[in-house]
């Protein structure tokens, strides 16, 4: 496990960063599955989630709240919440990304809400391969739940899919 010291309101707290990465990943994947979101809505975007300060201390509560998702080039819209310094940091990070990464990468940042505003806790980058390996979908032929990467799209709808076993039986 990877523990990181974070300073909140002049108090040093040790957090399990891997726990929060897994929590962010679970949040995003369940959101995409629940709403059958197009992955293109995530690529090239920064998503902001908030948690309360007591959630950092009590990892079991993990009540992440969706705040906003913006394209990398539109993060100025976050300034009222995370401040000018944070926005400049994100802009600097995204400026150095290649076009390919901008088109195949998503980042989610987790901020802690406290009496002073919002403080950065951690972030998770998910690329196209990670999305395909972690998402689930239902086969339209046998109705089994399979991993997205173990299925193929039927027609133009990326969510209308058949599993690889059913695809083999078609030929």
LINBEL-V875259 format. One record per helix or strand. SS is the DSSP state (H for helix, E for strand). FROM is the first residue (numbers start at 1). TO is the last residue. Records with the same first field share a line. If there is no record, write none. Layout:
SS = FROM-TO, FROM-TO
This chain:
E = 3-8, 11-16, 45-52, 65-71, 105-114, 117-127, 136-139, 145-147, 151-154, 157-163
H = 17-35, 39-41, 53-57, 72-82, 84-95, 99-104, 128-134, 148-150, 164-170
